[in-house]
Amino acid sequence: MKEIARFIDGFRRFQEKYFSEDRELFEQLRQGQRPKAAIVACADSRVDPALLMDAEPGDVFVVRNVANLVPPYAPGGGYANVPAALEFAVLSLAVEHVIVLGHAQCGGIHALMNGTGPGGEFIGKWVGIAQRARERVLADLPAKTPALQARACEQAAILVSLENLMTYPWIAERVTTGAMHLHGWYFDIAEGELLSYQPARNGFERIGADVSAISRVSNVP
């Protein structure tokens, strides 16, 4: 119960900060949300997108799941949490950016690289969405250590999700016309750095102070 009490205390501080200090913000939020970006992030407790980006309520529409994966487009695919969230963000909220945010030390990707799920009923099949990332890494880096292979797969899985995003017709149309942009980002927990996928160099590079250097992804190799 100590953790629950800590969360409740945290909510009280949230009330004091936002409702007492910034009532104008919440008056605006009462009218609806107008985020400019959607972030597909991992459910990992160490990687909170709003915290990492120092975002305020209403700034980002966040979709979280194991290993920050986007499944390929499949009409009528049953209970489709991620596609439903993307559909709402793109068609109803008209976000201008979709960011796939991966991270180091991802348990889902490590399970994928080991070839086994972590003993659950659903996770093994879910991380299988990134199976071709695993295959790419094992083919390209067969002699590297498991740690380096896992890091490479964490980044390759981001590219798989970017590829899968372009299979959604209403996303591909907006990207093609320039109405929306896709980004692949990778958070290095150990170094505290954020990396961005650079299509021209087919690799991830540290994001510095120059925001204009951050590339948009219009196609993925």
C-alpha positions in Angstrom: 0.0 0.0 0.0 3.0 2.3 0.3 3.3 2.6 -3.4 -0.5 3.5 -3.8 -0.1 6.1 -1.1 2.8 7.6 -3.0 0.8 7.7 -6.2 -2.0 9.5 -4.4 0.4 12.0 -2.9 1.7 12.5 -6.4 -1.7 13.2 -7.7 -2.2 15.8 -5.0 1.0 17.5 -6.2 -0.3 17.3 -9.8 -3.5 19.1 -8.7 -1.5 21.8 -6.9 0.9 22.4 -9.8 -1.6 22.4 -12.7 -4.9 23.3 -11.2 -3.5 26.0 -9.0 -0.7 27.4 -11.1 -2.0 26.9 -14.6 -5.8 27.0 -14.6 -5.7 28.5 -18.1 -4.2 25.3 -19.5 -6.9 23.1 -18.1 -9.6 25.5 -19.2 -8.3 24.9 -22.7 -8.1 21.1 -22.2 -11.7 21.1 -21.1 -12.6 22.1 -24.7 -10.8 19.1 -26.2 -7.3 17.9 -27.2 -5.3 19.2 -30.1 -1.9 17.4 -29.9 0.4 17.9 -32.9 2.2 14.6 -32.4 1.5 11.0 -31.6 4.1 8.8 -30.0 4.2 5.0 -30.2 6.2 4.0 -27.1 7.1 1.0 -25.0 5.1 0.1 -21.9 8.4 -0.2 -20.0 8.1 1.7 -16.7 11.4 3.5 -17.3 10.4 5.1 -20.5 7.6 7.6 -20.1 7.4 9.7 -23.3 5.7 12.7 -21.6 8.4 12.8 -19.0 11.3 12.3 -21.5 9.9 15.2 -23.7 9.0 17.4 -20.7 5.5 17.6 -22.2 2.5 19.2 -20.6 -1.0 17.6 -20.6 -2.4 17.9 -24.1 1.0 18.0 -25.9 1.3 14.4 -27.1 -1.1 11.6 -27.9 0.7 8.5 -26.5 0.2 4.8 -27.6 2.1 2.4 -25.4 2.6 -1.3 -25.8 5.3 -4.0 -25.4 8.4 -3.1 -27.5 6.7 0.0 -29.1 5.5 -2.1 -32.1 3.1 -1.2 -34.8 1.4 -4.2 -36.5 0.9 -4.1 -40.3 -2.4 -2.8 -41.6 -5.1 -5.6 -41.5 -8.7 -4.5 -42.2 -11.1 -6.0 -39.7 -8.3 -7.5 -37.6 -10.3 -8.0 -34.5 -9.4 -6.1 -31.3 -6.8 -3.8 -32.7 -5.6 -1.5 -30.0 -2.7 0.1 -31.8 -4.5 0.6 -35.2 -7.5 2.0 -33.4 -5.4 4.5 -31.5 -3.5 5.5 -34.7 -6.7 5.9 -36.6 -8.1 8.2 -33.9 -4.8 10.2 -33.8 -4.5 10.6 -37.5 -8.1 10.9 -38.7 -9.8 12.6 -35.7 -7.0 14.6 -34.2 -5.0 15.3 -37.4 -1.6 14.9 -35.8 1.2 16.2 -37.9 3.9 13.8 -36.6 4.0 10.2 -35.6 7.1 9.2 -33.6 8.1 5.6 -32.9 10.1 5.8 -29.7 12.2 2.7 -28.9 14.7 2.3 -26.1 17.7 0.4 -24.8 17.4 -2.7 -22.6 13.9 -3.5 -24.0 12.6 -6.7 -22.4 10.3 -7.5 -25.3 13.1 -7.2 -27.9 15.5 -9.3 -25.7 12.8 -12.0 -25.6 12.5 -11.8 -29.4 16.3 -12.2 -29.8 16.3 -15.2 -27.5 13.7 -16.8 -29.7 11.2 -17.3 -26.8 8.5 -15.2 -25.2 8.9 -14.5 -21.4 6.5 -17.3 -20.6 3.2 -15.5 -21.2 0.2 -16.4 -23.3 0.3 -13.3 -25.5 3.7 -11.6 -25.6 5.6 -14.1 -27.8 3.1 -13.6 -30.6 3.1 -9.9 -30.1 6.9 -9.4 -30.3 6.9 -11.6 -33.4 5.7 -8.5 -35.3 9.4 -7.6 -35.3 10.6 -11.0 -36.4 12.2 -9.6 -39.6 14.2 -7.2 -37.4 15.7 -10.2 -35.6 16.4 -11.9 -38.9 18.1 -8.8 -40.3 20.3 -8.5 -37.2 21.3 -12.1 -37.1 22.1 -12.0 -40.9 24.1 -8.8 -40.7 25.8 -9.2 -37.3 26.3 -12.9 -36.7 29.5 -12.6 -34.8 28.6 -9.8 -32.5 27.8 -10.2 -28.8 24.2 -10.8 -27.7 24.2 -7.4 -26.1 25.2 -5.6 -29.4 22.7 -7.8 -31.3 19.9 -6.8 -28.9 20.7 -3.1 -29.3 20.8 -3.5 -33.1 17.4 -5.3 -33.0 15.9 -2.6 -30.7 16.7 0.0 -33.4 15.8 -2.3 -36.3 12.4 -2.9 -34.7 11.8 0.8 -34.9 12.3 0.6 -38.6 9.9 -2.3 -38.9 7.2 -0.2 -37.1 7.9 2.7 -39.5 7.6 0.3 -42.4 4.3 -1.0 -41.0 3.0 2.5 -40.5 3.3 3.1 -44.2 1.0 0.1 -44.9 -2.0 2.1 -43.4 -3.5 3.9 -46.5 -4.6 7.0 -44.5 -1.1 7.3 -43.1 0.7 6.7 -46.4 -1.5 9.3 -48.1 -0.6 12.0 -45.6 3.1 11.2 -45.6 3.2 11.3 -49.3 1.5 14.7 -49.5 3.6 16.1 -46.7 0.7 16.6 -44.4 2.3 14.3 -41.8 5.8 13.1 -41.0 7.2 9.9 -39.4 10.1 9.8 -37.1 12.1 7.0 -35.5 13.7 7.8 -32.1 15.7 5.7 -29.7 16.3 6.5 -26.0 19.6 5.2 -24.6 18.8 4.7 -20.9 22.5 4.2 -19.9 23.8 7.4 -21.6 20.6 9.5 -21.2 20.7 10.4 -24.9 18.1 10.5 -27.6 18.9 9.2 -31.1 17.1 9.9 -34.3 17.0 7.7 -37.4 18.7 9.3 -40.4 17.4 7.8 -43.6 20.2 9.3 -45.7 22.8 7.5 -43.6 20.6 4.6 -42.7 21.5 4.8 -39.0 20.6 6.4 -35.7 22.5 9.5 -34.6 22.4 11.5 -31.4 19.9 14.4 -31.4 21.8 17.6 -30.5 20.7 21.2 -30.1 20.0 21.7 -33.8 16.4 20.5 -34.2 16.5 21.3 -37.9 18.9 18.3 -38.3 16.3 15.8 -37.2 15.2 13.9 -40.3 11.7 13.0 -41.3 11.1 9.5 -42.6 9.2 9.4 -45.9 10.4 5.9 -46.8 12.3 3.2 -45.0 14.7 0.8 -46.6 
